[in-house]
Amino acid sequence: MKFNRFYLSIFLRIILIVLSCALSVYFFNRDDNLLTSIFVVLLVFVQTIYLIKYVNRTNREVAEFLLYLQQGDTSSAFSNENITNTFKGLRGSFNKINTDFHKIRSEKTQKEHYLNYVINNVKTGLIAFNESENIEFINNQAKVFLNKTSHRLTNMNDLDSDFIKIIEETKLSDSNILKKIINNELFYLSFSLSEFKIDQKKIRLFAIHDVKSEIETNEIESWQKLTRVLTHEMMNSLTPITSLSHAIKKYLTKDEVLKDTQEVNNELILDIFLNADIIENRGKGLLEFIDNYRSITKLPKPKFEEIDVKPFLEKIIQLFDKELNEKKITVNISTDNYKFKADKGMIEQVVINLIKNSIDASLKAINSLIKIHSSIDENQRTKITVIDNGIGISQDQMENIFIPFFTTKENGSGIGLSLSRQIMYLHGGYIKVKSEPNKETVFSLVF
């Protein structure tokens, strides 16, 4: 309603100017009213000036208000004193906007303080770089992990060489672990990377976690599981060896005195021979077990070479042609023709082991199918997958399949998958598995 007064005032002033112009023309055409005409013209001029000043006053009010907003000044108030009713509505609106803007800005500031407090008190280190490797943001925990609590960090070059190296090596959606002693304390720092854009500026954000407790827990659990398996295997061999040795000793003694040769008949000699044969076989089994254990703890360093992935996989499948035909198992290979670097012999051993497992798992499946796929993923990593529709792996077995000597097969050694994981670790990659029993099992080698 108050804005309508402004429009009405403008309208009336324009009407008055138009009437004055008409009046000046009327008097100008009459020779006896020349002075009156001149006066009316001056009146039109004065009215026009006042109209312009009236309109400009509104413009000044708006310009002043916008200047305050641009400068972020919400402390200024627009007074309604000594001002016409026409402009009181405008100033009232300015004050309302000013109050709302101040409230929004205050809430935003509070949220920023809250967010900064949370970020600087979480146990995860956060450090962000722009495209020029300048540090856009770093929280307190990251400074602790980087051992730079008392330093001003502006660029990646301000960091230690170990941190620079792992930051450069960490790829998107990937994670790397750095073992580092900081202030005489050992840390296992996990670095993960994510990227985003702010105003067309690309930002790389690294999250740093101390995973020492998780690693130690996993190591303890792994050792406990391995110890159980080792104990089981050792007891399987040593128990019959001990009992049979005791039986032989019993055959050859009487009241703990060695029997004469006349007391040892052929039947007794045969029993001793059979027991000794069993002891020998169990001893050989124990030695084989120890050799297997050594094979997964003393792997040689990989000798990297460029491998054409397509002929590499096709050649491996040829090794199983006869077995696959006999067992009526279909194999499909789908791969791009590219090269990757690896130890050919080692990776061949891994893929052979995965295919063997898939064949064993697919024996009872209907329309048995093994699919081998290779590609380069979005992070430029080579990925080889072996997929089958066999019996699969149950959830309770899933956490144990990579433990040395754990096996679900009757004649399995239990070192194939453990050895495969060791080989992938030496290649700087990893092996992962997901399985839906009796539907699909997928083993992936990621380099």
C-alpha positions as CSV (number, residue, x, y, z in Angstrom):
1,M,0.0,0.0,0.0
2,K,2.9,2.3,0.8
3,F,4.5,1.6,-2.5
4,N,1.2,2.6,-4.2
5,R,1.7,6.1,-2.7
6,F,5.0,6.3,-4.5
7,Y,3.4,5.5,-7.8
8,L,0.4,7.9,-7.1
9,S,2.8,10.7,-6.3
10,I,4.8,10.1,-9.6
11,F,1.5,10.0,-11.5
12,L,0.2,13.2,-10.0
13,R,3.5,15.0,-10.6
14,I,3.5,13.9,-14.2
15,I,-0.1,15.1,-14.7
16,L,0.8,18.4,-13.1
17,I,3.8,18.8,-15.5
18,V,1.6,17.9,-18.5
19,L,-1.1,20.5,-17.4
20,S,1.6,23.1,-16.9
21,C,3.1,22.4,-20.3
22,A,-0.4,22.8,-21.9
23,L,-0.9,26.0,-19.9
24,S,2.4,27.4,-21.1
25,V,1.5,26.7,-24.7
26,Y,-1.9,28.4,-24.2
27,F,-0.3,31.5,-22.8
28,F,2.5,31.5,-25.3
29,N,0.0,31.8,-28.2
30,R,-1.4,35.0,-26.5
31,D,0.7,38.0,-27.1
32,D,-0.6,39.8,-24.0
33,N,0.5,36.9,-21.6
34,L,4.2,36.5,-22.5
35,L,5.5,37.0,-19.0
36,T,2.9,34.5,-17.7
37,S,4.0,32.0,-20.3
38,I,7.6,32.4,-19.2
39,F,6.6,31.9,-15.6
40,V,4.7,28.7,-16.5
41,V,7.7,27.3,-18.4
42,L,9.9,28.0,-15.4
43,L,7.3,26.2,-13.3
44,V,7.4,23.2,-15.6
45,F,11.2,23.2,-15.4
46,V,11.1,23.3,-11.6
47,Q,8.5,20.6,-11.4
48,T,10.6,18.3,-13.7
49,I,13.7,18.9,-11.5
50,Y,11.7,17.9,-8.4
51,L,10.3,14.8,-10.1
52,I,13.9,13.8,-11.1
53,K,15.1,14.4,-7.5
54,Y,12.1,12.5,-6.2
55,V,12.9,9.4,-8.4
56,N,16.6,9.7,-7.7
57,R,16.0,9.6,-4.0
58,T,14.5,6.1,-4.4
59,N,17.5,5.1,-6.6
60,R,19.9,6.4,-3.9
61,E,18.1,4.4,-1.2
62,V,18.3,1.2,-3.3
63,A,21.9,1.8,-4.3
64,E,22.9,2.5,-0.6
65,F,21.1,-0.7,0.5
66,L,22.8,-2.8,-2.2
67,L,26.2,-1.4,-1.3
68,Y,25.7,-2.4,2.3
69,L,24.7,-5.9,1.1
70,Q,27.7,-6.1,-1.1
71,Q,30.0,-5.2,1.7
72,G,28.2,-7.6,4.0
73,D,27.3,-4.8,6.4
74,T,24.0,-5.7,8.2
75,S,24.6,-3.4,11.1
76,S,23.2,-0.3,9.4
77,A,19.6,0.5,10.1
78,F,17.4,2.7,7.8
79,S,15.6,5.3,9.9
80,N,12.1,6.5,9.1
81,E,12.6,9.8,10.8
82,N,12.3,13.0,8.7
83,I,11.0,11.1,5.7
84,T,7.7,11.1,3.8
85,N,5.2,8.3,4.2
86,T,6.0,7.3,0.6
87,F,9.5,6.2,1.5
88,K,8.7,4.7,4.9
89,G,7.5,1.5,3.2
90,L,10.7,1.2,1.2
91,R,12.9,1.7,4.2
92,G,10.8,-0.7,6.2
93,S,11.4,-3.4,3.5
94,F,15.1,-2.6,3.5
95,N,15.2,-3.1,7.3
96,K,13.3,-6.3,7.0
97,I,15.7,-7.7,4.4
98,N,18.6,-6.4,6.5
99,T,17.3,-8.3,9.5
100,D,16.7,-11.5,7.6
101,F,20.1,-11.3,6.0
102,H,21.8,-10.7,9.3
103,K,19.9,-13.7,10.8
104,I,21.0,-16.0,7.9
105,R,24.6,-14.8,8.1
106,S,24.6,-15.4,11.8
107,E,23.2,-18.9,11.4
108,K,25.8,-19.6,8.6
109,T,28.6,-18.4,10.9
110,Q,27.4,-20.6,13.7
111,K,27.3,-23.6,11.4
112,E,30.8,-22.9,10.1
113,H,32.1,-22.7,13.6
114,Y,30.3,-26.0,14.4
115,L,31.6,-27.7,11.3
116,N,35.2,-26.4,11.9
117,Y,35.0,-27.7,15.5
118,V,33.8,-31.1,14.4
119,I,36.4,-31.3,11.6
120,N,39.2,-30.3,13.9
121,N,38.2,-32.8,16.6
122,V,37.6,-35.9,14.6
123,K,40.2,-38.7,14.7
124,T,40.5,-38.7,10.9
125,G,43.1,-36.5,9.3
126,L,41.9,-34.4,6.4
127,I,44.1,-32.5,4.0
128,A,42.9,-30.9,0.7
129,F,45.1,-29.8,-2.3
130,N,44.2,-27.7,-5.3
131,E,45.5,-28.4,-8.8
132,S,48.7,-26.4,-8.0
133,E,49.4,-28.7,-5.1
134,N,48.7,-25.9,-2.6
135,I,47.0,-26.9,0.6
136,E,43.4,-25.6,0.7
137,F,42.6,-27.0,4.1
138,I,44.1,-29.2,6.8
139,N,42.7,-30.2,10.2
140,N,44.4,-30.7,13.5
141,Q,44.5,-34.5,13.3
142,A,46.2,-34.4,9.9
143,K,48.9,-32.1,11.4
144,V,49.5,-34.7,14.1
145,F,49.8,-37.6,11.6
146,L,52.1,-35.5,9.4
147,N,54.1,-34.4,12.5
148,K,53.6,-30.8,11.6
149,T,51.6,-29.4,14.5
150,S,53.9,-26.4,14.9
151,H,54.4,-25.7,11.2
152,R,52.5,-23.6,8.8
153,L,51.7,-25.7,5.8
154,T,51.0,-24.1,2.4
155,N,52.2,-26.6,-0.2
156,M,52.8,-30.3,-0.6
157,N,56.5,-29.6,-0.6
158,D,56.2,-28.7,3.1
159,L,55.6,-32.4,3.9
160,D,58.1,-35.2,4.5
161,S,59.2,-37.2,1.5
162,D,57.4,-40.3,2.7
163,F,54.1,-38.5,2.8
164,I,54.6,-36.8,-0.6
165,K,55.3,-40.2,-2.1
166,I,52.2,-41.9,-0.7
167,I,50.0,-38.9,-1.6
168,E,51.3,-39.1,-5.2
169,E,50.8,-42.9,-5.4
170,T,47.3,-42.9,-3.9
171,K,44.7,-43.1,-6.7
172,L,41.0,-42.2,-6.7
173,S,38.8,-44.6,-4.7
174,D,42.0,-46.4,-3.6
175,S,43.8,-46.6,-0.3
176,N,47.4,-47.1,0.7
177,I,49.0,-47.8,4.0
178,L,52.2,-46.1,5.3
179,K,54.1,-47.4,8.3
180,K,55.6,-44.4,10.0
181,I,57.2,-43.7,13.4
182,I,56.0,-40.3,14.7
183,N,57.4,-39.0,18.0
184,N,58.8,-42.4,18.8
185,E,55.4,-44.1,18.3
186,L,54.6,-46.5,15.4
187,F,51.6,-45.6,13.2
188,Y,49.9,-47.5,10.4
189,L,48.4,-44.6,8.3
190,S,45.8,-45.4,5.7
191,F,45.5,-42.8,2.9
192,S,42.3,-42.6,0.8
193,L,41.5,-40.1,-1.9
194,S,38.3,-38.4,-3.2
195,E,37.9,-35.5,-5.7
196,F,35.4,-32.8,-6.1
197,K,35.0,-29.3,-7.7
198,I,34.3,-25.9,-6.0
199,D,33.7,-23.0,-8.5
200,Q,35.4,-25.0,-11.3
201,K,38.4,-25.5,-9.0
202,K,39.4,-29.2,-8.7
203,I,40.1,-30.3,-5.1
204,R,41.8,-33.5,-4.0
205,L,40.8,-34.5,-0.4
206,F,42.9,-37.1,1.4
207,A,41.5,-38.8,4.5
208,I,44.1,-40.2,6.8
209,H,43.2,-43.0,9.4
210,D,45.4,-44.7,12.0
211,V,44.6,-48.4,11.4
212,K,47.2,-49.8,13.7
213,S,44.7,-51.3,16.1
214,E,42.7,-52.9,13.2
215,I,45.9,-54.3,11.7
216,E,47.1,-55.7,15.0
217,T,43.6,-57.3,15.6
218,N,43.7,-58.8,12.1
219,E,47.2,-60.1,12.6
220,I,46.3,-61.7,15.9
221,E,43.2,-63.3,14.5
222,S,45.3,-64.5,11.4
223,W,47.9,-66.0,13.7
224,Q,45.3,-67.7,15.8
225,K,43.7,-69.2,12.8
226,L,47.0,-70.3,11.3
227,T,48.1,-71.7,14.6
228,R,44.9,-73.8,14.8
229,V,45.5,-75.2,11.3
230,L,49.2,-75.8,12.0
231,T,48.4,-77.6,15.2
232,H,45.8,-79.7,13.5
233,E,48.2,-80.8,10.7
234,M,51.1,-81.4,13.1
235,M,48.9,-83.4,15.5
236,N,47.5,-85.5,12.6
237,S,51.1,-86.6,11.8
238,L,52.8,-86.6,15.2
239,T,50.0,-88.5,17.1
240,P,50.2,-91.7,14.9
241,I,54.0,-91.5,14.8
242,T,54.2,-91.4,18.6
243,S,51.6,-94.2,19.1
244,L,53.2,-96.4,16.4
245,S,56.7,-95.8,17.8
246,H,55.4,-96.8,21.2
247,A,53.8,-100.0,19.7
248,I,57.1,-100.9,18.0
249,K,58.9,-100.4,21.3
250,K,56.4,-102.6,23.1
251,Y,56.8,-105.3,20.4
252,L,60.6,-105.4,21.0
253,T,60.7,-105.2,24.8
254,K,59.4,-107.2,27.7
255,D,59.4,-105.6,31.2
256,E,61.4,-102.7,29.6
257,V,64.1,-105.2,28.6
258,L,65.0,-105.9,24.9
259,K,63.8,-109.3,23.7
260,D,66.1,-111.9,22.4
261,T,66.1,-112.6,18.6
262,Q,64.5,-116.0,19.3
263,E,61.4,-114.2,20.8
264,V,60.8,-112.1,17.7
265,N,58.8,-114.1,15.2
266,N,57.8,-113.4,11.6
267,E,54.4,-112.1,12.6
268,L,55.9,-109.6,15.0
269,I,58.4,-108.5,12.4
270,L,55.6,-107.9,9.9
271,D,53.7,-105.8,12.4
272,I,56.9,-103.7,13.1
273,F,57.4,-103.3,9.3
274,L,53.9,-102.1,8.7
275,N,54.1,-99.7,11.6
276,A,57.5,-98.4,10.4
277,D,55.9,-97.9,6.9
278,I,53.1,-95.9,8.3
279,I,55.6,-93.8,10.3
280,E,57.6,-93.2,7.2
281,N,54.6,-92.1,5.2
282,R,53.4,-89.7,7.9
283,G,57.0,-88.3,8.2
284,K,57.0,-87.7,4.4
285,G,53.6,-86.0,4.8
286,L,54.9,-83.8,7.5
287,L,58.0,-82.9,5.5
288,E,55.7,-82.1,2.5
289,F,53.6,-79.9,4.8
290,I,56.7,-78.0,6.0
291,D,57.8,-77.5,2.3
292,N,54.4,-76.2,1.5
293,Y,54.6,-73.8,4.4
294,R,58.1,-72.6,3.2
295,S,56.7,-72.1,-0.3
296,I,54.3,-69.4,0.9
297,T,56.7,-67.7,3.2
298,K,59.7,-67.4,1.0
299,L,58.4,-66.3,-2.4
300,P,61.0,-64.7,-4.7
301,K,60.7,-61.1,-5.8
302,P,58.6,-60.8,-9.0
303,K,60.4,-60.2,-12.3
304,F,58.2,-57.8,-14.1
305,E,57.7,-57.9,-17.9
306,E,55.0,-56.7,-20.3
307,I,52.3,-59.3,-20.9
308,D,49.8,-59.4,-23.7
309,V,46.7,-60.3,-21.7
310,K,44.6,-62.0,-24.4
311,P,47.1,-64.6,-25.6
312,F,48.3,-65.0,-22.0
313,L,44.8,-66.1,-20.9
314,E,44.1,-68.2,-24.0
315,K,47.4,-70.1,-23.5
316,I,46.4,-71.0,-19.9
317,I,42.9,-72.2,-21.0
318,Q,44.6,-74.6,-23.5
319,L,46.2,-76.4,-20.6
320,F,42.7,-77.4,-19.5
321,D,41.2,-78.3,-22.9
322,K,41.1,-82.1,-22.3
323,E,39.8,-81.8,-18.7
324,L,37.1,-79.2,-19.7
325,N,35.9,-81.4,-22.5
326,E,35.7,-84.5,-20.4
327,K,33.8,-82.7,-17.6
328,K,31.6,-80.8,-20.1
329,I,32.5,-77.4,-18.8
330,T,32.2,-74.3,-21.1
331,V,34.8,-71.5,-20.8
332,N,34.2,-68.0,-22.2
333,I,37.0,-65.5,-22.5
334,S,36.2,-61.8,-22.9
335,T,39.1,-59.3,-22.8
336,D,40.4,-56.2,-24.4
337,N,43.8,-56.6,-26.1
338,Y,46.2,-54.6,-23.9
339,K,49.5,-55.1,-22.0
340,F,50.2,-55.1,-18.3
341,K,53.3,-55.5,-16.3
342,A,53.7,-58.6,-14.0
343,D,55.8,-61.7,-13.3
344,K,54.4,-64.0,-16.0
345,G,55.2,-67.2,-14.2
346,M,53.7,-66.1,-10.9
347,I,50.5,-64.7,-12.3
348,E,50.1,-67.8,-14.5
349,Q,50.3,-69.9,-11.4
350,V,47.6,-67.7,-9.7
351,V,45.2,-67.9,-12.7
352,I,45.7,-71.7,-13.1
353,N,44.9,-72.1,-9.4
354,L,41.7,-70.1,-9.8
355,I,40.6,-72.0,-12.9
356,K,41.3,-75.4,-11.1
357,N,39.1,-74.2,-8.2
358,S,36.3,-73.2,-10.6
359,I,36.5,-76.6,-12.3
360,D,36.2,-78.4,-9.0
361,A,33.3,-76.2,-7.9
362,S,31.4,-76.6,-11.2
363,L,31.4,-80.4,-11.3
364,K,27.8,-80.7,-9.9
365,A,26.4,-77.6,-11.6
366,I,23.9,-77.7,-14.4
367,N,25.3,-76.1,-17.6
368,S,28.7,-75.5,-16.0
369,L,30.2,-72.3,-17.2
370,I,33.5,-70.5,-16.4
371,K,33.9,-66.9,-17.5
372,I,37.2,-65.2,-17.6
373,H,37.2,-61.5,-18.1
374,S,40.0,-58.9,-18.2
375,S,39.8,-55.1,-18.5
376,I,41.3,-51.8,-17.3
377,D,39.0,-50.2,-14.7
378,E,38.2,-46.5,-14.3
379,N,41.4,-46.1,-12.1
380,Q,43.6,-47.5,-14.9
381,R,44.1,-50.7,-13.0
382,T,44.4,-54.1,-14.7
383,K,41.6,-56.4,-13.5
384,I,41.3,-60.2,-14.2
385,T,38.2,-62.0,-13.0
386,V,37.4,-65.7,-13.0
387,I,33.6,-66.4,-12.6
388,D,31.9,-69.8,-12.2
389,N,28.3,-71.0,-11.5
390,G,29.4,-73.8,-9.1
391,I,28.7,-74.6,-5.5
392,G,30.2,-71.4,-4.3
393,I,31.6,-70.5,-0.9
394,S,29.5,-70.2,2.3
395,Q,29.7,-67.2,4.6
396,D,31.4,-69.1,7.4
397,Q,34.1,-70.4,4.9
398,M,34.6,-67.0,3.3
399,E,36.8,-65.6,6.1
400,N,39.0,-68.7,6.1
401,I,39.7,-69.4,2.5
402,F,42.9,-67.4,2.3
403,I,44.4,-69.0,5.5
404,P,47.3,-71.3,4.7
405,F,46.3,-75.0,4.8
406,F,42.6,-74.3,5.2
407,T,40.7,-76.4,2.6
408,T,37.2,-77.8,1.9
409,K,38.5,-80.4,-0.6
410,E,39.3,-83.9,0.3
411,N,42.7,-83.9,-1.3
412,G,43.4,-80.2,-1.2
413,S,46.6,-78.8,0.2
414,G,45.0,-75.5,1.4
415,I,47.9,-73.3,0.1
416,G,46.6,-72.3,-3.4
417,L,44.6,-69.2,-2.4
418,S,47.0,-68.2,0.3
419,L,49.9,-68.4,-2.2
420,S,47.8,-66.5,-4.8
421,R,47.2,-63.7,-2.2
422,Q,50.9,-63.6,-1.4
423,I,51.8,-63.3,-5.1
424,M,49.2,-60.5,-5.7
425,Y,50.6,-58.7,-2.6
426,L,54.1,-58.8,-4.1
427,H,52.7,-57.3,-7.3
428,G,51.3,-54.3,-5.3
429,G,47.7,-55.6,-5.9
430,Y,45.2,-57.8,-4.2
431,I,42.8,-60.7,-4.7
432,K,39.1,-60.4,-3.7
433,V,36.1,-62.7,-3.8
434,K,32.4,-62.6,-3.6
435,S,30.1,-65.6,-3.8
436,E,26.5,-66.5,-3.9
437,P,26.4,-70.3,-3.3
438,N,25.1,-72.4,-6.2
439,K,24.7,-69.3,-8.3
440,E,27.9,-67.3,-8.9
441,T,31.4,-67.0,-7.5
442,V,33.7,-64.2,-8.6
443,F,37.5,-64.1,-7.9
444,S,39.1,-60.8,-9.0
445,L,42.8,-60.1,-9.4
446,V,43.4,-56.3,-9.2
447,F,46.9,-55.0,-10.1
